[in-house]
Amino acid sequence: MERLDSNQYQGMVEDQDNTSNAPKAKKSIRITTTDNNLERLVEITKLMSKEMRGALTKCMGGYWTYWISLGRYVDERKIAKLIGLHPDQLKFEKRGEIQGLRKSFLEDHLEALAGRGSWHYFDKTLALTIYGLILFPFAPNMVDHAAMDVFAQYETQGLNPVPAILADTLLTLEVCQKKNGGTLKCCTHLLYVWIITHMYACELQTLFPDPLRDFGRIQVKRREAREWKKELADIQDNKIAWTCPWYSPYEVIFGDFANVSLMGPRGCVAYTPSIALRQLKRTQVKPMEEQLGGICFQYDVPYASQLLDRVRAAWKSVQRKRDDELGKP
């Protein structure tokens, strides 16, 4: 499948209230999210044994990150093989320039696999569904081809999808910021986890020494949208735990760029470790001017191929900096 053109990619952030004509400087921007209904999927997971559910917490891959190949996403036949279907049974749906599998199709397949006791393909199909609906959501109630590409690289090559999740999230936030609003189409669960762990989990350190692993046990009051808006608007600096006491990084990765360039399924975005050293339990110093900014582009631009060559080269020669170079707070 060919990659999305410029007009279609704008679907990543849908305009709200004609914000393109809004002034550049705004006190606040309007952000909305499109959530997939996961109730049926949750019920289907109850068909799994306790051991199988526990296996979902396994390692997310090795050191090497997701590797985008411009031109085409993963072959549909490979996806069919991974989830135990004949290619002719794979019912791809097209919405504009986006292609993918409907959520209901995958849920039906999961129930059929559970009925036959085909748990190997059940596990793969459930993972694919989670990739498309939670980790890399784009079109409502659909697992699109971009999400399948990340899934296939993990399943067949063990490539770590975590940098791709970060790239997809940061790129969406970047586009929203530039457009003064829009719809977040990324892993909003990641943003929720960040808010809870940085704003509330430190108060529970005695109960949950590792809130990321014990996240499901953290009791957070259910809030309506207006309550979240007020609470976040009134937040004070001393309420946020910038340094996570449960996180102890051994080293920080840098690349040939002044930033770390993260490759996602739809674009590439720069992450700047030098402005997050405090969060990494290192001495925070004022970053140099050349360390700010960085490359940020979508894959449909004419020069994407040349930029990606540089990004791939940087990932092949990463630099690891430790305490003696970064210092401790």
C-alpha positions, 0 to 999 in steps of 0.5 A: 500500500502506498503511503498517505499523501499530504492531504490525507495525513492531515487527518491525523489532526482534524480541524476544530472550529476553523482553527486554521484562521485563529491567531498564532498566539492563544492562551489555550487550544481545543484538543479532542480525542477519538476513543474506540469502544473496547467493551467487546474486546475486554469481554473476549480477553476473559476467554483467555487463561490467567497464564495467557493474560499474564503473558501480555506483560512480556518484554516489548522487544529488543534494543533495535527500534522500529524501522520504517521502509518508505514506499509500502507497508507490510504485505497483507499476506504476511499479516494473514499468516501471522493471525492464522488466516488465508489471504483471501479471508483478510477483509481489508476496508478502504476509507479514503486513502486509509486501508485496514481491518475493521475492529468487528472483523478482528473481534469475530476472528478472536471469538472463532479462534477461542472456540477452536482453542487456537490460542497461538493465533488468538494471542497474535490477533489480540496483539494486532488489535491492541496495536491498532486500537490502543497503541497506534489508533488512527481511523475509528474502529479500524486497525490501519496498515501503519499499525500493522507494519509496526506489529509485523516488525515486532513479531517477525524481527523483534524490533522494539515498538516503544520508540514508534509509540513515542514518535507517533504521540509526539508527532501528533502533539506537534501537529496539534500545537501548530494547528492550534487544536485538533483531534489526538490520534495517538496512544492517549493511554500513554498520556494518561499514564504520564499524568497519573504517575507524575501527578499522583503516584508519588503520594503512593510510593509507600504502597506502590514502589513501582507505579508503572507496573502497579498502575492498575492498582492506583485508585484515581477518582473518576473525573469529567472533562470539565474537572480535568480541565480545571485541575490541570489549569490550576496545577502548581509546579510542586505538584508534578514529580519531574524526577520519577523515584521509581525510574533508575536509568543506567545510561542515556542514548544520544545519536549523531544528531543533537536530538534523538530522532524517533521513527514512527509509522507516519512520520519522524520527530526529534526527542531532546534528551538534553532538556529532560535530564532532570527527569532522568535523574541527571544534572539539568543544565541549560541546553545549547541552542543547537540541541533544541529543535531538530527534525520533524517531518511526515513521510509524504514530503519529497525529501523524506527518503534522504532524511530517513537515511540519516536517521537510520545511520544515527541509530546505527551509531548511538552514543551512550552517556553515563553518570561521569558525563551527565552528572547526577542531581 
